[in-house]
Amino acid sequence: MRGASWRFWGLCACAGMLSILTGCASVTHGTTQAIKIETLTPAGRVIEGAECRLANDKSEAMTLSGQSVPVKRSGGNLSIHCTHDGQAPAGGQAVSRVNGGMVGNIILGGLIGVAVDASNGSGFNYPSWMQLVFGEQRYFDRSAQQGDQALAGVKLGTTEVAAAAPTPATVPRKDAEREAERVAAPAVAAAPVAPAAAPEPVPVARASAAPTAASPASPVRVSLDDLNALLPAKP
């Protein structure tokens, strides 16, 4: 019996030394924590399905409001930003606090375990359930949460809906086509246009005159007197 008792206490001592060396919180809590985000209107109506982004110095996660998402534990603040159509953004800052695992290391004097829990974030807890309000920026402190009840937080300021981008002026289709052609076509100097040559006159064929038929010679009549005139005179 005495030997079995020594073995039991030896195992307990080894387990204690292991938890001190590796970090008590790392063993009991792990390095991630499930966080639920809920979004409400200023009137208190719950709206589910908003897109939420959670980020700290160790990780970043996306989820929809109404659901839980695992987040890396850290001693740094957790930034939360949720958006939904028709609503101003909902923002928040969550502050983590030391959990029981870290306190156990401090009490037992396990400085190595404290350093491990602090470095990997396992020694800290964020609020496990936070209610964000559209149009507001809120502050959530783990020390103000009762158990795992929803934490409303403290209002720090307001947010506004992002202004819509101005719509570019529409250009008539014909004007746009002309502008596109003007930009696409290279600038070429217009060559001078030569005047059109006058048409050459077309020669007109003239009809040749028909040859005149020779009129028949009229007969010559010679009288006796004319013959006598041709004869030499008598001596």
GIKA-V919554 format. One record per residue. RES is the residue in one small letter. OMEGA is omega in radians with two decimals (999 if undefined). D_CENTER is the distance of its C-alpha to the mean C-alpha in Angstrom with 1 decimal. Layout:
res omega d_center
RES OMEGA D_CENTER
RES OMEGA D_CENTER
This chain:
res omega d_center
m -3.10 73.4
r 3.14 73.2
g 3.12 71.3
a 3.12 68.7
s 3.13 68.3
w 3.12 67.6
r 3.13 65.0
f -3.12 63.2
w 3.07 63.1
g 3.09 62.0
l 3.10 59.0
c 3.14 58.1
a 3.12 58.4
c 3.12 56.2
a 3.12 53.6
g 3.13 53.8
m 3.13 53.5
l 3.14 50.5
s 3.12 48.7
i -3.09 49.5
l -3.10 48.3
t -3.09 45.1
g -3.11 44.4
c -3.13 45.7
a 3.11 42.4
s -3.13 40.7
v -3.01 43.3
t -3.06 43.5
h -3.07 39.9
g -3.06 37.6
t 3.09 34.4
t -3.14 32.1
q 3.09 32.4
a -3.12 31.2
i 3.11 29.7
k 3.12 29.3
i 3.10 27.0
e -3.13 27.9
t -3.10 26.3
l 2.99 28.5
t 3.08 28.5
p 3.12 30.6
a 3.10 33.4
g 3.13 33.4
r -3.12 32.0
v 3.06 30.1
i 3.13 26.7
e 3.08 25.6
g 3.07 22.3
a 3.12 20.2
e -3.07 17.5
c 3.10 19.0
r 3.12 18.2
l -3.09 21.4
a 2.99 21.8
n -3.08 24.9
d -3.10 26.1
k -3.07 26.6
s 3.08 23.8
e -3.11 20.7
a 3.09 20.6
m 3.11 18.8
t 3.04 20.9
l -3.13 21.5
s -3.05 24.0
g -3.14 27.5
q 3.09 27.2
s -3.12 28.3
v 3.09 26.4
p -3.12 28.1
v 3.07 27.3
k 3.08 28.9
r 3.14 31.8
s 3.03 32.0
g 3.10 34.0
g 3.14 30.9
n 3.09 29.2
l 3.13 26.6
s -3.10 23.6
i 3.13 22.4
h -3.11 19.5
c 3.12 19.2
t 3.11 17.2
h -3.13 18.3
d 3.09 17.9
g -3.12 20.5
q 3.01 21.3
a -3.11 20.8
p 3.04 19.6
a -3.09 22.4
g 3.13 22.9
g 3.04 25.7
q -3.14 27.5
a -3.13 29.8
v 3.12 32.8
s 3.11 34.5
r -3.14 38.3
v 3.13 40.7
n -3.06 41.7
g 3.13 45.2
g 3.10 44.7
m 3.12 44.2
v 3.12 47.2
g 3.09 49.3
n -3.13 48.7
i -3.11 49.6
i -3.12 52.8
l 3.12 53.8
g 3.13 53.2
g -3.09 50.7
l 3.11 49.0
i 3.12 47.4
g 3.10 46.0
v -3.14 44.7
a 3.13 42.9
v -3.12 41.4
d -3.14 40.3
a -3.07 38.8
s -3.13 36.9
n 3.06 35.3
g -3.07 34.8
s -3.13 37.1
g -3.08 39.4
f 3.08 37.0
n 2.97 36.0
y 2.97 33.3
p -3.03 33.9
s -3.11 33.6
w -3.08 32.6
m 3.13 30.7
q 3.11 30.2
l -3.11 27.3
v 3.12 27.4
f -3.13 24.6
g -3.10 24.7
e 3.00 26.6
q -3.05 26.4
r -3.09 29.2
y -3.10 31.2
f -3.12 32.6
d -3.12 35.5
r -3.10 36.8
s -3.14 40.4
a -3.10 40.1
q 3.09 39.3
q -3.12 42.3
g 3.10 42.2
d 3.12 39.1
q 3.12 38.9
a -3.13 35.8
l -3.10 35.3
a 3.13 34.2
g -3.11 33.9
v -3.13 34.4
k 3.12 32.4
l -3.10 31.2
g -3.11 29.2
t 3.06 26.9
t -3.12 23.1
e 3.08 21.6
v 3.13 19.0
a 3.14 16.1
a 3.13 16.8
a 3.13 14.9
a 3.14 13.3
p 3.14 16.1
t 3.14 16.3
p -3.14 17.1
a -3.14 20.7
t 3.13 21.5
v 3.10 23.8
p -3.04 26.6
r -3.10 26.4
k 3.11 29.6
d -3.14 28.6
a 3.13 25.2
e 3.12 27.1
r 3.13 29.7
e 3.13 27.3
a 3.12 25.6
e -3.14 29.1
r -3.14 30.1
v -3.06 27.3
a -3.07 27.8
a 3.10 31.6
p -3.13 33.3
a -3.14 35.7
v 3.13 39.2
a -3.12 42.4
a 3.12 44.3
a 3.13 47.6
p -3.11 50.7
v 3.13 52.0
a 3.13 55.7
p -3.12 58.0
a -3.14 59.2
a 3.12 62.7
a 3.14 65.4
p 3.12 66.8
e 3.14 70.1
p 3.12 73.1
v -3.13 74.3
p -3.12 78.0
v 3.13 80.1
a 3.12 82.9
r 3.11 86.2
a 3.12 88.8
s -3.10 91.8
a 3.13 95.1
a -3.14 97.4
p -3.11 100.5
t 3.11 103.4
a -3.13 106.3
a -3.14 109.4
s -3.13 112.0
p -3.13 115.3
a 3.12 117.8
s -3.13 120.5
p -3.14 124.0
v 3.12 126.0
r 3.13 129.4
v -3.13 132.2
s 3.11 135.4
l 3.13 138.9
d -3.11 138.8
d 3.12 135.7
l -3.14 137.4
n -3.11 140.6
a -3.09 138.5
l -3.10 137.2
l 3.08 140.8
p -3.07 142.7
a -3.13 145.3
k 3.07 149.0
p 999 151.4
